Amino acid sequence: MGRYGVFRMLNDGSALCIGAACDFAEAKTEMLNAAHRTGLKLFVYDLDREQTVATSLESRPAGGASEDL
């Protein structure tokens, strides 16, 4: 079992946690749904391995929202 956080990168370089899950698929689905609703660039962070494991940009079609992470 893992621990995953869904984050938004703020303009000052800090990250804001907007959700969490124990399952990667659940975290990725939550991230993509939130990105679709808000147009924000989000990422899933593996809290155990301490690394980013998915971003909303990976699944976004070309010409998506242009707001920076």
N, CA, C and O atoms as a Maestro MAE file, in Angstrom:
{
 s_m_m2io_version
 :::
 2.0.0
}

f_m_ct {
 s_m_title
 :::
 protein
 m_atom[276] {
  # First column is atom index #
  i_m_mmod_type
  r_m_x_coord
  r_m_y_coord
  r_m_z_coord
  i_m_residue_number
  s_m_chain_name
  s_m_pdb_residue_name
  s_m_pdb_atom_name
  i_m_atomic_number
  :::
  1 25 0.856 -1.181 0.000 1 A "MET " " N  " 7
  2 3 0.000 0.000 0.000 1 A "MET " " CA " 6
  3 2 0.892 1.231 0.000 1 A "MET " " C  " 6
  4 15 1.861 1.308 0.755 1 A "MET " " O  " 8
  5 25 0.556 2.191 -0.852 2 A "GLY " " N  " 7
  6 3 1.325 3.420 -0.941 2 A "GLY " " CA " 6
  7 2 0.579 4.586 -0.324 2 A "GLY " " C  " 6
  8 15 -0.541 4.455 0.169 2 A "GLY " " O  " 8
  9 25 1.230 5.707 -0.370 3 A "ARG " " N  " 7
  10 3 0.608 6.959 0.072 3 A "ARG " " CA " 6
  11 2 0.905 7.999 -0.987 3 A "ARG " " C  " 6
  12 15 2.064 8.244 -1.322 3 A "ARG " " O  " 8
  13 25 -0.144 8.609 -1.512 4 A "TYR " " N  " 7
  14 3 -0.006 9.555 -2.608 4 A "TYR " " CA " 6
  15 2 -0.730 10.848 -2.271 4 A "TYR " " C  " 6
  16 15 -1.815 10.830 -1.689 4 A "TYR " " O  " 8
  17 25 -0.125 11.968 -2.638 5 A "GLY " " N  " 7
  18 3 -0.758 13.261 -2.491 5 A "GLY " " CA " 6
  19 2 -1.002 13.865 -3.861 5 A "GLY " " C  " 6
  20 15 -0.210 13.666 -4.783 5 A "GLY " " O  " 8
  21 25 -2.092 14.601 -3.998 6 A "VAL " " N  " 7
  22 3 -2.383 15.344 -5.218 6 A "VAL " " CA " 6
  23 2 -2.109 16.804 -4.889 6 A "VAL " " C  " 6
  24 15 -2.666 17.355 -3.940 6 A "VAL " " O  " 8
  25 25 -1.242 17.423 -5.687 7 A "PHE " " N  " 7
  26 3 -0.760 18.767 -5.389 7 A "PHE " " CA " 6
  27 2 -0.927 19.716 -6.563 7 A "PHE " " C  " 6
  28 15 -1.008 19.311 -7.723 7 A "PHE " " O  " 8
  29 25 -0.976 20.991 -6.217 8 A "ARG " " N  " 7
  30 3 -0.907 22.091 -7.174 8 A "ARG " " CA " 6
  31 2 0.321 22.909 -6.803 8 A "ARG " " C  " 6
  32 15 0.506 23.253 -5.636 8 A "ARG " " O  " 8
  33 25 1.167 23.226 -7.789 9 A "MET " " N  " 7
  34 3 2.322 24.066 -7.548 9 A "MET " " CA " 6
  35 2 1.874 25.524 -7.578 9 A "MET " " C  " 6
  36 15 1.247 25.969 -8.539 9 A "MET " " O  " 8
  37 25 2.196 26.255 -6.533 10 A "LEU " " N  " 7
  38 3 1.835 27.665 -6.443 10 A "LEU " " CA " 6
  39 2 2.907 28.531 -7.102 10 A "LEU " " C  " 6
  40 15 4.029 28.075 -7.328 10 A "LEU " " O  " 8
  41 25 2.560 29.768 -7.406 11 A "ASN " " N  " 7
  42 3 3.476 30.673 -8.103 11 A "ASN " " CA " 6
  43 2 4.768 30.909 -7.343 11 A "ASN " " C  " 6
  44 15 5.797 31.180 -7.962 11 A "ASN " " O  " 8
  45 25 4.745 30.812 -6.004 12 A "ASP " " N  " 7
  46 3 5.956 31.058 -5.215 12 A "ASP " " CA " 6
  47 2 6.844 29.820 -5.115 12 A "ASP " " C  " 6
  48 15 7.859 29.851 -4.419 12 A "ASP " " O  " 8
  49 25 6.481 28.729 -5.797 13 A "GLY " " N  " 7
  50 3 7.276 27.510 -5.807 13 A "GLY " " CA " 6
  51 2 6.871 26.495 -4.754 13 A "GLY " " C  " 6
  52 15 7.367 25.369 -4.767 13 A "GLY " " O  " 8
  53 25 5.989 26.864 -3.850 14 A "SER " " N  " 7
  54 3 5.515 25.907 -2.856 14 A "SER " " CA " 6
  55 2 4.378 25.080 -3.455 14 A "SER " " C  " 6
  56 15 3.783 25.463 -4.462 14 A "SER " " O  " 8
  57 25 4.088 23.955 -2.832 15 A "ALA " " N  " 7
  58 3 3.033 23.068 -3.317 15 A "ALA " " CA " 6
  59 2 1.882 23.052 -2.333 15 A "ALA " " C  " 6
  60 15 2.089 23.081 -1.120 15 A "ALA " " O  " 8
  61 25 0.671 23.006 -2.858 16 A "LEU " " N  " 7
  62 3 -0.542 22.956 -2.052 16 A "LEU " " CA " 6
  63 2 -1.201 21.601 -2.261 16 A "LEU " " C  " 6
  64 15 -1.555 21.244 -3.384 16 A "LEU " " O  " 8
  65 25 -1.364 20.846 -1.178 17 A "CYS " " N  " 7
  66 3 -2.015 19.535 -1.255 17 A "CYS " " CA " 6
  67 2 -3.518 19.745 -1.393 17 A "CYS " " C  " 6
  68 15 -4.135 20.443 -0.587 17 A "CYS " " O  " 8
  69 25 -4.101 19.133 -2.423 18 A "ILE " " N  " 7
  70 3 -5.549 19.264 -2.630 18 A "ILE " " CA " 6
  71 2 -6.270 17.931 -2.460 18 A "ILE " " C  " 6
  72 15 -7.496 17.870 -2.555 18 A "ILE " " O  " 8
  73 25 -5.504 16.850 -2.207 19 A "GLY " " N  " 7
  74 3 -6.128 15.556 -2.012 19 A "GLY " " CA " 6
  75 2 -5.088 14.499 -1.684 19 A "GLY " " C  " 6
  76 15 -3.887 14.744 -1.790 19 A "GLY " " O  " 8
  77 25 -5.554 13.328 -1.289 20 A "ALA " " N  " 7
  78 3 -4.661 12.232 -0.945 20 A "ALA " " CA " 6
  79 2 -5.362 10.907 -1.210 20 A "ALA " " C  " 6
  80 15 -6.590 10.830 -1.236 20 A "ALA " " O  " 8
  81 25 -4.553 9.858 -1.406 21 A "ALA " " N  " 7
  82 3 -5.090 8.519 -1.639 21 A "ALA " " CA " 6
  83 2 -4.044 7.483 -1.255 21 A "ALA " " C  " 6
  84 15 -2.850 7.781 -1.206 21 A "ALA " " O  " 8
  85 25 -4.496 6.275 -0.985 22 A "CYS " " N  " 7
  86 3 -3.598 5.162 -0.679 22 A "CYS " " CA " 6
  87 2 -3.292 4.346 -1.922 22 A "CYS " " C  " 6
  88 15 -2.455 3.445 -1.881 22 A "CYS " " O  " 8
  89 25 -3.957 4.651 -3.023 23 A "ASP " " N  " 7
  90 3 -3.829 3.891 -4.258 23 A "ASP " " CA " 6
  91 2 -3.440 4.846 -5.385 23 A "ASP " " C  " 6
  92 15 -4.038 5.913 -5.523 23 A "ASP " " O  " 8
  93 25 -2.437 4.470 -6.195 24 A "PHE " " N  " 7
  94 3 -1.985 5.340 -7.278 24 A "PHE " " CA " 6
  95 2 -3.100 5.640 -8.269 24 A "PHE " " C  " 6
  96 15 -3.285 6.791 -8.665 24 A "PHE " " O  " 8
  97 25 -3.841 4.620 -8.672 25 A "ALA " " N  " 7
  98 3 -4.913 4.829 -9.656 25 A "ALA " " CA " 6
  99 2 -5.950 5.807 -9.134 25 A "ALA " " C  " 6
  100 15 -6.431 6.658 -9.881 25 A "ALA " " O  " 8
  101 25 -6.298 5.696 -7.864 26 A "GLU " " N  " 7
  102 3 -7.263 6.625 -7.260 26 A "GLU " " CA " 6
  103 2 -6.706 8.042 -7.237 26 A "GLU " " C  " 6
  104 15 -7.421 8.994 -7.550 26 A "GLU " " O  " 8
  105 25 -5.429 8.189 -6.868 27 A "ALA " " N  " 7
  106 3 -4.806 9.514 -6.827 27 A "ALA " " CA " 6
  107 2 -4.753 10.129 -8.217 27 A "ALA " " C  " 6
  108 15 -5.031 11.317 -8.381 27 A "ALA " " O  " 8
  109 25 -4.398 9.328 -9.221 28 A "LYS " " N  " 7
  110 3 -4.312 9.848 -10.593 28 A "LYS " " CA " 6
  111 2 -5.692 10.258 -11.103 28 A "LYS " " C  " 6
  112 15 -5.834 11.295 -11.753 28 A "LYS " " O  " 8
  113 25 -6.702 9.449 -10.811 29 A "THR " " N  " 7
  114 3 -8.065 9.797 -11.217 29 A "THR " " CA " 6
  115 2 -8.514 11.090 -10.551 29 A "THR " " C  " 6
  116 15 -9.103 11.954 -11.201 29 A "THR " " O  " 8
  117 25 -8.239 11.226 -9.254 30 A "GLU " " N  " 7
  118 3 -8.587 12.456 -8.540 30 A "GLU " " CA " 6
  119 2 -7.875 13.655 -9.154 30 A "GLU " " C  " 6
  120 15 -8.479 14.712 -9.336 30 A "GLU " " O  " 8
  121 25 -6.582 13.494 -9.477 31 A "MET " " N  " 7
  122 3 -5.814 14.578 -10.084 31 A "MET " " CA " 6
  123 2 -6.402 14.980 -11.430 31 A "MET " " C  " 6
  124 15 -6.606 16.166 -11.689 31 A "MET " " O  " 8
  125 25 -6.677 13.997 -12.290 32 A "LEU " " N  " 7
  126 3 -7.193 14.309 -13.621 32 A "LEU " " CA " 6
  127 2 -8.582 14.933 -13.563 32 A "LEU " " C  " 6
  128 15 -8.879 15.852 -14.326 32 A "LEU " " O  " 8
  129 25 -9.434 14.445 -12.667 33 A "ASN " " N  " 7
  130 3 -10.766 15.040 -12.516 33 A "ASN " " CA " 6
  131 2 -10.663 16.486 -12.045 33 A "ASN " " C  " 6
  132 15 -11.364 17.357 -12.560 33 A "ASN " " O  " 8
  133 25 -9.789 16.748 -11.066 34 A "ALA " " N  " 7
  134 3 -9.619 18.116 -10.563 34 A "ALA " " CA " 6
  135 2 -9.019 19.010 -11.642 34 A "ALA " " C  " 6
  136 15 -9.424 20.165 -11.782 34 A "ALA " " O  " 8
  137 25 -8.065 18.496 -12.401 35 A "ALA " " N  " 7
  138 3 -7.455 19.284 -13.479 35 A "ALA " " CA " 6
  139 2 -8.492 19.622 -14.545 35 A "ALA " " C  " 6
  140 15 -8.507 20.734 -15.073 35 A "ALA " " O  " 8
  141 25 -9.349 18.667 -14.857 36 A "HIS " " N  " 7
  142 3 -10.398 18.892 -15.856 36 A "HIS " " CA " 6
  143 2 -11.397 19.954 -15.369 36 A "HIS " " C  " 6
  144 15 -11.799 20.832 -16.133 36 A "HIS " " O  " 8
  145 25 -11.791 19.865 -14.099 37 A "ARG " " N  " 7
  146 3 -12.754 20.819 -13.536 37 A "ARG " " CA " 6
  147 2 -12.176 22.227 -13.435 37 A "ARG " " C  " 6
  148 15 -12.878 23.206 -13.688 37 A "ARG " " O  " 8
  149 25 -10.900 22.333 -13.067 38 A "THR " " N  " 7
  150 3 -10.319 23.632 -12.741 38 A "THR " " CA " 6
  151 2 -9.431 24.213 -13.823 38 A "THR " " C  " 6
  152 15 -9.216 25.425 -13.859 38 A "THR " " O  " 8
  153 25 -8.906 23.362 -14.716 39 A "GLY " " N  " 7
  154 3 -7.955 23.828 -15.723 39 A "GLY " " CA " 6
  155 2 -6.554 24.030 -15.167 39 A "GLY " " C  " 6
  156 15 -5.683 24.552 -15.863 39 A "GLY " " O  " 8
  157 25 -6.323 23.619 -13.907 40 A "LEU " " N  " 7
  158 3 -5.013 23.785 -13.277 40 A "LEU " " CA " 6
  159 2 -4.094 22.625 -13.634 40 A "LEU " " C  " 6
  160 15 -4.553 21.533 -13.970 40 A "LEU " " O  " 8
  161 25 -2.802 22.874 -13.559 41 A "LYS " " N  " 7
  162 3 -1.808 21.824 -13.732 41 A "LYS " " CA " 6
  163 2 -1.513 21.244 -12.358 41 A "LYS " " C  " 6
  164 15 -1.090 21.955 -11.446 41 A "LYS " " O  " 8
  165 25 -1.742 19.947 -12.224 42 A "LEU " " N  " 7
  166 3 -1.607 19.267 -10.938 42 A "LEU " " CA " 6
  167 2 -0.634 18.103 -11.077 42 A "LEU " " C  " 6
  168 15 -0.276 17.707 -12.187 42 A "LEU " " O  " 8
  169 25 -0.206 17.556 -9.929 43 A "PHE " " N  " 7
  170 3 0.668 16.390 -9.969 43 A "PHE " " CA " 6
  171 2 0.392 15.465 -8.796 43 A "PHE " " C  " 6
  172 15 -0.101 15.882 -7.748 43 A "PHE " " O  " 8
  173 25 0.728 14.186 -9.006 44 A "VAL " " N  " 7
  174 3 0.634 13.174 -7.955 44 A "VAL " " CA " 6
  175 2 2.050 12.935 -7.444 44 A "VAL " " C  " 6
  176 15 2.981 12.720 -8.220 44 A "VAL " " O  " 8
  177 25 2.189 12.978 -6.117 45 A "TYR " " N  " 7
  178 3 3.484 12.784 -5.477 45 A "TYR " " CA " 6
  179 2 3.425 11.529 -4.619 45 A "TYR " " C  " 6
  180 15 2.545 11.387 -3.770 45 A "TYR " " O  " 8
  181 25 4.373 10.614 -4.848 46 A "ASP " " N  " 7
  182 3 4.471 9.389 -4.050 46 A "ASP " " CA " 6
  183 2 5.179 9.756 -2.748 46 A "ASP " " C  " 6
  184 15 6.375 10.048 -2.752 46 A "ASP " " O  " 8
  185 25 4.455 9.743 -1.651 47 A "LEU " " N  " 7
  186 3 4.999 10.183 -0.370 47 A "LEU " " CA " 6
  187 2 6.019 9.202 0.193 47 A "LEU " " C  " 6
  188 15 6.876 9.598 0.983 47 A "LEU " " O  " 8
  189 25 5.947 7.919 -0.198 48 A "ASP " " N  " 7
  190 3 6.902 6.933 0.282 48 A "ASP " " CA " 6
  191 2 8.226 7.022 -0.477 48 A "ASP " " C  " 6
  192 15 9.298 6.964 0.124 48 A "ASP " " O  " 8
  193 25 8.145 7.164 -1.798 49 A "ARG " " N  " 7
  194 3 9.365 7.255 -2.614 49 A "ARG " " CA " 6
  195 2 9.870 8.683 -2.758 49 A "ARG " " C  " 6
  196 15 10.969 8.912 -3.263 49 A "ARG " " O  " 8
  197 25 9.060 9.648 -2.310 50 A "GLU " " N  " 7
  198 3 9.408 11.071 -2.357 50 A "GLU " " CA " 6
  199 2 9.743 11.528 -3.772 50 A "GLU " " C  " 6
  200 15 10.812 12.083 -4.030 50 A "GLU " " O  " 8
  201 25 8.790 11.278 -4.694 51 A "GLN " " N  " 7
  202 3 8.968 11.719 -6.071 51 A "GLN " " CA " 6
  203 2 7.624 11.887 -6.768 51 A "GLN " " C  " 6
  204 15 6.637 11.242 -6.417 51 A "GLN " " O  " 8
  205 25 7.610 12.761 -7.753 52 A "THR " " N  " 7
  206 3 6.427 12.959 -8.580 52 A "THR " " CA " 6
  207 2 6.269 11.751 -9.482 52 A "THR " " C  " 6
  208 15 7.226 11.317 -10.123 52 A "THR " " O  " 8
  209 25 5.051 11.203 -9.533 53 A "VAL " " N  " 7
  210 3 4.810 9.995 -10.329 53 A "VAL " " CA " 6
  211 2 3.822 10.214 -11.469 53 A "VAL " " C  " 6
  212 15 3.679 9.339 -12.324 53 A "VAL " " O  " 8
  213 25 3.140 11.352 -11.506 54 A "ALA " " N  " 7
  214 3 2.218 11.661 -12.605 54 A "ALA " " CA " 6
  215 2 1.910 13.149 -12.582 54 A "ALA " " C  " 6
  216 15 1.918 13.777 -11.523 54 A "ALA " " O  " 8
  217 25 1.640 13.705 -13.750 55 A "THR " " N  " 7
  218 3 1.207 15.097 -13.843 55 A "THR " " CA " 6
  219 2 -0.016 15.172 -14.740 55 A "THR " " C  " 6
  220 15 -0.232 14.308 -15.590 55 A "THR " " O  " 8
  221 25 -0.803 16.199 -14.543 56 A "SER " " N  " 7
  222 3 -1.994 16.368 -15.373 56 A "SER " " CA " 6
  223 2 -1.611 16.704 -16.807 56 A "SER " " C  " 6
  224 15 -2.429 16.533 -17.712 56 A "SER " " O  " 8
  225 25 -0.406 17.171 -17.036 57 A "LEU " " N  " 7
  226 3 0.040 17.502 -18.390 57 A "LEU " " CA " 6
  227 2 0.230 16.261 -19.244 57 A "LEU " " C  " 6
  228 15 0.112 16.337 -20.467 57 A "LEU " " O  " 8
  229 25 0.522 15.110 -18.627 58 A "GLU " " N  " 7
  230 3 0.741 13.869 -19.367 58 A "GLU " " CA " 6
  231 2 -0.501 13.429 -20.120 58 A "GLU " " C  " 6
  232 15 -0.399 12.781 -21.162 58 A "GLU " " O  " 8
  233 25 -1.684 13.777 -19.598 59 A "SER " " N  " 7
  234 3 -2.937 13.302 -20.184 59 A "SER " " CA " 6
  235 2 -3.754 14.404 -20.835 59 A "SER " " C  " 6
  236 15 -4.883 14.168 -21.266 59 A "SER " " O  " 8
  237 25 -3.199 15.596 -20.909 60 A "ARG " " N  " 7
  238 3 -3.942 16.730 -21.450 60 A "ARG " " CA " 6
  239 2 -3.699 16.859 -22.954 60 A "ARG " " C  " 6
  240 15 -2.555 16.755 -23.396 60 A "ARG " " O  " 8
  241 25 -4.726 17.077 -23.733 61 A "PRO " " N  " 7
  242 3 -4.538 17.255 -25.172 61 A "PRO " " CA " 6
  243 2 -3.784 18.557 -25.453 61 A "PRO " " C  " 6
  244 15 -3.791 19.478 -24.637 61 A "PRO " " O  " 8
  245 25 -3.147 18.618 -26.596 62 A "ALA " " N  " 7
  246 3 -2.432 19.832 -27.000 62 A "ALA " " CA " 6
  247 2 -3.385 21.011 -27.032 62 A "ALA " " C  " 6
  248 15 -4.554 20.871 -27.392 62 A "ALA " " O  " 8
  249 25 -2.877 22.175 -26.653 63 A "GLY " " N  " 7
  250 3 -3.710 23.376 -26.644 63 A "GLY " " CA " 6
  251 2 -4.519 23.544 -25.387 63 A "GLY " " C  " 6
  252 15 -5.477 24.316 -25.366 63 A "GLY " " O  " 8
  253 25 -4.147 22.822 -24.314 64 A "GLY " " N  " 7
  254 3 -4.863 22.918 -23.041 64 A "GLY " " CA " 6
  255 2 -4.614 24.259 -22.366 64 A "GLY " " C  " 6
  256 15 -3.997 25.143 -22.960 64 A "GLY " " O  " 8
  257 25 -5.081 24.420 -21.145 65 A "ALA " " N  " 7
  258 3 -4.925 25.648 -20.395 65 A "ALA " " CA " 6
  259 2 -3.454 26.007 -20.292 65 A "ALA " " C  " 6
  260 15 -2.605 25.119 -20.209 65 A "ALA " " O  " 8
  261 25 -3.138 27.302 -20.295 66 A "SER " " N  " 7
  262 3 -1.751 27.739 -20.327 66 A "SER " " CA " 6
  263 2 -1.245 28.217 -18.977 66 A "SER " " C  " 6
  264 15 -0.120 28.710 -18.897 66 A "SER " " O  " 8
  265 25 -2.025 28.091 -17.919 67 A "GLU " " N  " 7
  266 3 -1.587 28.542 -16.597 67 A "GLU " " CA " 6
  267 2 -0.431 27.694 -16.114 67 A "GLU " " C  " 6
  268 15 -0.460 26.471 -16.255 67 A "GLU " " O  " 8
  269 25 0.589 28.322 -15.547 68 A "ASP " " N  " 7
  270 3 1.759 27.596 -15.051 68 A "ASP " " CA " 6
  271 2 1.418 26.844 -13.786 68 A "ASP " " C  " 6
  272 15 0.490 27.200 -13.059 68 A "ASP " " O  " 8
  273 25 2.202 25.772 -13.529 69 A "LEU " " N  " 7
  274 3 2.063 25.010 -12.280 69 A "LEU " " CA " 6
  275 2 2.283 25.885 -11.099 69 A "LEU " " C  " 6
  276 15 2.206 25.419 -9.962 69 A "LEU " " O  " 8
  :::
 }
 m_bond[275] {
  # First column is bond index #
  i_m_from
  i_m_to
  i_m_order
  :::
  1 1 2 1
  2 2 3 1
  3 3 4 2
  4 3 5 1
  5 5 6 1
  6 6 7 1
  7 7 8 2
  8 7 9 1
  9 9 10 1
  10 10 11 1
  11 11 12 2
  12 11 13 1
  13 13 14 1
  14 14 15 1
  15 15 16 2
  16 15 17 1
  17 17 18 1
  18 18 19 1
  19 19 20 2
  20 19 21 1
  21 21 22 1
  22 22 23 1
  23 23 24 2
  24 23 25 1
  25 25 26 1
  26 26 27 1
  27 27 28 2
  28 27 29 1
  29 29 30 1
  30 30 31 1
  31 31 32 2
  32 31 33 1
  33 33 34 1
  34 34 35 1
  35 35 36 2
  36 35 37 1
  37 37 38 1
  38 38 39 1
  39 39 40 2
  40 39 41 1
  41 41 42 1
  42 42 43 1
  43 43 44 2
  44 43 45 1
  45 45 46 1
  46 46 47 1
  47 47 48 2
  48 47 49 1
  49 49 50 1
  50 50 51 1
  51 51 52 2
  52 51 53 1
  53 53 54 1
  54 54 55 1
  55 55 56 2
  56 55 57 1
  57 57 58 1
  58 58 59 1
  59 59 60 2
  60 59 61 1
  61 61 62 1
  62 62 63 1
  63 63 64 2
  64 63 65 1
  65 65 66 1
  66 66 67 1
  67 67 68 2
  68 67 69 1
  69 69 70 1
  70 70 71 1
  71 71 72 2
  72 71 73 1
  73 73 74 1
  74 74 75 1
  75 75 76 2
  76 75 77 1
  77 77 78 1
  78 78 79 1
  79 79 80 2
  80 79 81 1
  81 81 82 1
  82 82 83 1
  83 83 84 2
  84 83 85 1
  85 85 86 1
  86 86 87 1
  87 87 88 2
  88 87 89 1
  89 89 90 1
  90 90 91 1
  91 91 92 2
  92 91 93 1
  93 93 94 1
  94 94 95 1
  95 95 96 2
  96 95 97 1
  97 97 98 1
  98 98 99 1
  99 99 100 2
  100 99 101 1
  101 101 102 1
  102 102 103 1
  103 103 104 2
  104 103 105 1
  105 105 106 1
  106 106 107 1
  107 107 108 2
  108 107 109 1
  109 109 110 1
  110 110 111 1
  111 111 112 2
  112 111 113 1
  113 113 114 1
  114 114 115 1
  115 115 116 2
  116 115 117 1
  117 117 118 1
  118 118 119 1
  119 119 120 2
  120 119 121 1
  121 121 122 1
  122 122 123 1
  123 123 124 2
  124 123 125 1
  125 125 126 1
  126 126 127 1
  127 127 128 2
  128 127 129 1
  129 129 130 1
  130 130 131 1
  131 131 132 2
  132 131 133 1
  133 133 134 1
  134 134 135 1
  135 135 136 2
  136 135 137 1
  137 137 138 1
  138 138 139 1
  139 139 140 2
  140 139 141 1
  141 141 142 1
  142 142 143 1
  143 143 144 2
  144 143 145 1
  145 145 146 1
  146 146 147 1
  147 147 148 2
  148 147 149 1
  149 149 150 1
  150 150 151 1
  151 151 152 2
  152 151 153 1
  153 153 154 1
  154 154 155 1
  155 155 156 2
  156 155 157 1
  157 157 158 1
  158 158 159 1
  159 159 160 2
  160 159 161 1
  161 161 162 1
  162 162 163 1
  163 163 164 2
  164 163 165 1
  165 165 166 1
  166 166 167 1
  167 167 168 2
  168 167 169 1
  169 169 170 1
  170 170 171 1
  171 171 172 2
  172 171 173 1
  173 173 174 1
  174 174 175 1
  175 175 176 2
  176 175 177 1
  177 177 178 1
  178 178 179 1
  179 179 180 2
  180 179 181 1
  181 181 182 1
  182 182 183 1
  183 183 184 2
  184 183 185 1
  185 185 186 1
  186 186 187 1
  187 187 188 2
  188 187 189 1
  189 189 190 1
  190 190 191 1
  191 191 192 2
  192 191 193 1
  193 193 194 1
  194 194 195 1
  195 195 196 2
  196 195 197 1
  197 197 198 1
  198 198 199 1
  199 199 200 2
  200 199 201 1
  201 201 202 1
  202 202 203 1
  203 203 204 2
  204 203 205 1
  205 205 206 1
  206 206 207 1
  207 207 208 2
  208 207 209 1
  209 209 210 1
  210 210 211 1
  211 211 212 2
  212 211 213 1
  213 213 214 1
  214 214 215 1
  215 215 216 2
  216 215 217 1
  217 217 218 1
  218 218 219 1
  219 219 220 2
  220 219 221 1
  221 221 222 1
  222 222 223 1
  223 223 224 2
  224 223 225 1
  225 225 226 1
  226 226 227 1
  227 227 228 2
  228 227 229 1
  229 229 230 1
  230 230 231 1
  231 231 232 2
  232 231 233 1
  233 233 234 1
  234 234 235 1
  235 235 236 2
  236 235 237 1
  237 237 238 1
  238 238 239 1
  239 239 240 2
  240 239 241 1
  241 241 242 1
  242 242 243 1
  243 243 244 2
  244 243 245 1
  245 245 246 1
  246 246 247 1
  247 247 248 2
  248 247 249 1
  249 249 250 1
  250 250 251 1
  251 251 252 2
  252 251 253 1
  253 253 254 1
  254 254 255 1
  255 255 256 2
  256 255 257 1
  257 257 258 1
  258 258 259 1
  259 259 260 2
  260 259 261 1
  261 261 262 1
  262 262 263 1
  263 263 264 2
  264 263 265 1
  265 265 266 1
  266 266 267 1
  267 267 268 2
  268 267 269 1
  269 269 270 1
  270 270 271 1
  271 271 272 2
  272 271 273 1
  273 273 274 1
  274 274 275 1
  275 275 276 2
  :::
 }
}
